[in-house]
């Protein structure tokens, strides 16, 4: 495999991994939304550790 083919393959793998990461971010956001709406303990923990808290 030439260097160009290796770089191209690496870019293809990188694109696939970024796509998977985007999909997982959506899943995390969906799960977090459910927790925020239904779990009072999670809401307290979320408030305690929020980056924007004073």
C-alpha positions in Angstrom: 0.0 0.0 0.0 1.4 3.4 -1.0 1.7 6.3 1.4 -1.1 8.1 -0.4 -3.4 5.0 0.0 -2.5 4.8 3.7 -3.4 8.4 4.2 -6.6 8.1 2.3 -7.5 5.0 4.3 -6.7 6.9 7.5 -9.0 9.8 6.4 -11.8 7.3 5.7 -11.4 5.7 9.1 -11.3 9.2 10.7 -14.5 10.2 9.0 -16.3 7.0 10.1 -15.1 7.5 13.7 -16.3 11.1 13.7 -19.7 10.0 12.4 -20.0 7.4 15.2 -19.0 10.1 17.7 -21.7 12.4 16.4 -24.3 9.7 16.7 -23.3 8.9 20.2 -23.5 12.6 21.2 -27.1 12.5 20.1 -27.8 9.3 22.1 -26.2 10.9 25.2 -28.3 14.1 24.8 -31.5 12.0 24.4 -30.7 10.0 27.6 -29.7 13.2 29.5 -33.0 14.8 28.4 -35.0 11.9 29.8 -33.0 12.0 33.1 -33.5 15.7 33.5 -37.3 15.3 33.0 -37.7 12.2 35.3 -34.9 11.8 37.8 -34.7 14.3 40.6 -31.5 12.8 41.9 -29.8 13.4 38.5 -31.1 16.9 38.4 -29.5 17.7 41.8 -26.2 16.1 40.7 -26.4 17.9 37.4 -26.9 21.2 39.2 -24.0 20.5 41.6 -21.5 19.8 38.9 -22.7 22.2 36.1 -19.8 24.3 34.7 -21.9 27.5 34.7 -22.7 27.4 38.4 -21.7 30.2 40.7 
